[in-house]
Amino acid sequence: EVLTLSSMILDLERTGKSQAVWGKFPRWTSVYVVNDSAGFRCYGISGLPLLRFNPELIAPEKFCECSPGRAGRGSNCSPCVAGSFSVSFNQSQCTQCDRGVWSPHVQSVVPCTQCPALMTTFGKGSTNGVECVCEPNKISMPQGRRADLCDENTYGIKCPRPNTTLHDIEVSKDWFRFNDSMHLPVRCRAPGICRGGSSCNASNTGAMCMACQDG
């Protein structure tokens, strides 16, 4: 029986020794096989550039690497799901979008998109910009998707929860707010007459609690 390279390879594969044997060869610097549909590329053997073999079948973990947008080992490559990405070859895992960024694309090869200023996401792996919400101590404004600072000392408002809106901000004592659509309350002219928001103490009433209750 004539022992050919093909028969040697088949015998190595049948005995499960192909990884151990072929793994000892140094990898060539030039790409030998590109498989775009499966998302990997493979290299030849250094010093034997004309050697015909299937690196993805014989020793993929030695000769092959996953393409950007995918992750895994050798020729076993999975696409990055939405909310993650990989920007380079040979990544074992896709990089998950951190808090404050998002990515809607499957098999993304670019980093995640940043949320607008003063906005973040509730967790990692966000897939849509609508998941960007105002950070704690920030207020969501109706003029487009943006956030403004909440400042109790300067503006008399508190925003204790993420994505606080004009309708659910908390107004501090001694500040008066005329309606829910008004962003900034007004500091009351006398301490103690305003309870916060549009609420007055028992003796006062009206705008900014400036009027006295009857009786």
C-alpha positions, -999 to +999 in steps of 0.1 A: +000+000+000+013+034-010+013+058+019+002+092+007-002+124+025-040+121+022-040+086+037-017+099+065-041+127+073-071+104+072-053+079+095-045+107+119-080+119+119-094+084+126-070+079+156-077+114+170-040+124+168-043+151+141-043+180+166-013+166+185+008+160+153-002+190+132-001+213+162+037+209+163+041+226+130+047+264+131+019+284+115+026+302+083+021+340+082+000+340+051-037+332+051-044+299+034-082+295+037-109+321+042-145+311+050-166+342+051-199+323+057-186+305+087-166+335+099-130+323+101-097+322+083-069+297+085-031+297+078-008+272+061+023+255+076+055+275+078+080+262+053+054+242+035+033+269+017+023+245-011+012+217+012-025+209+005-045+202+036-077+213+053-066+233+084-101+238+096-106+200+097-071+188+109-060+213+135-083+243+135-073+256+170-037+258+158-042+272+123-075+290+123-090+321+140-125+337+141-132+368+121-142+402+135-179+401+145-176+366+157-159+348+186-148+313+195-119+290+190-104+278+157-131+273+131-159+271+157-171+307+155-204+322+166-218+356+156-218+383+182-254+390+193-269+424+194-255+443+224-220+429+218-192+432+193-157+420+184-133+443+165-104+419+157-095+384+147-091+356+172-114+367+200-126+339+222-156+359+234-176+389+221-173+420+241-206+429+258-217+466+256-210+482+290-235+504+308-241+537+290-236+522+255-256+501+231-254+482+198-284+470+177-264+449+152-258+412+151-221+403+142-210+439+149-174+448+142-175+482+157-177+493+194-210+502+210-227+536+206-225+560+235-257+573+251-263+611+251-246+632+278-259+626+314-277+594+302-269+557+308-285+523+306-299+501+334-274+473+327-250+459+302-257+445+267-282+471+256-294+468+220-314+500+214-309+537+220-343+539+237-327+520+266-307+552+274-322+569+304-312+598+326-287+590+353-297+594+390-298+630+399-305+639+363-339+649+348-353+638+314-364+668+294-392+667+268-372+686+242-357+656+225-337+628+242-315+646+266-310+651+303-304+681+326-288+682+360-309+681+391-296+703+419-315+706+451-295+735+465-297+757+433-330+746+418-349+730+447-355+697+428-345+661+435-342+633+410-336+602+431-343+576+404-330+569+369-350+585+341-368+610+364-392+632+343-407+666+348-439+649+361-422+630+389-394+652+402-394+659+439-396+696+449-378+705+481-393+724+510-393+762+506-397+759+468-429+763+448-437+748+414-467+762+395-474+730+374-459+697+364-447+709+330-426+737+346-390+726+349-376+748+376-395+757+408-392+792+424-378+798+458-405+810+482-401+845+496-404+834+532-391+802+548-416+777+561-446+788+540-440+763+511-440+726+517-426+717+483-443+716+449-475+735+449-483+726+485-484+753+512-485+751+550-518+753+569-518+791+571-510+800+535-524+795+501-522+807+464-492+812+441-459+808+460-481+805+492-481+843+495-518+846+505-532+838+539-559+813+545-593+826+556-599+826+593 
